[in-house]
Amino acid sequence: MNFVSLPAGQLPDAPADAQQFGTRPEHLRFCATGEGLLDGTIAFNEALGAENLIHVELTGDGGSSVIVRVNANAPAPALGDKTGVTAEPEHFFFFDKNGQRLPTA
């Protein structure tokens, strides 16, 4: 599970007391920089045979990173590339300041 500080104003369906959101690597996908939820730089590509786990260092989030799982044959950004990362809201989990999961609507 990827845990990220909640981007201010970017997740309108987030509960009012949400401080973080989480989503699984298989639910994240790449998009153009500035068009997704998060932006970052490709830091590492972990090739696992049938799939790759691509580590993305997030821009402006104090060194946080997320992992995107992709099919090994799928096109993906190269090491050092800037990229956007997005996901569908139904795959978000929200957490309060104590790390407790919050109910979603």
Residue, then its C-alpha position, 0 to 999 in steps of 0.5 A: m500500500n502506498f501512503v501519501s500526505l493528502p494533496a490539499g484540495q485535490l481529493p474532493d471526496a476525502p473526509a474532512d479529517a483525512q490527513q493521508f490517503g492510501t492506494r495499492p500499486e496496481h491501482l496507480r497508473f502513469c499520466a502526463t506531468g501535471e494531469g494526475l494526483l501526484d507528480g514525481t521522478i522515476a527513481f527505480n524500476e524493480a523488474l519481477g518477471a511478469e510485472n515491474l514495480i516502478h518507484v516514483e519519488l514525489t515532487g514537493d512531498g519531503g522525499s515521499s515515494v509511491i510504487v506503481r505496478v505495471n505489466a512487464n510488457a507495458p510501456a513505462p517511463a524511464l529512470g529519471d523521467k518526470t511523470g504524473v501518477t493518478a488513480e480512480p477515487e474508488h481505490f482510495f483509502f483515507f486515514d486520520k492524523n493517528g493513522q486510523r482508517l476513515p469511512t468513505a462515502 
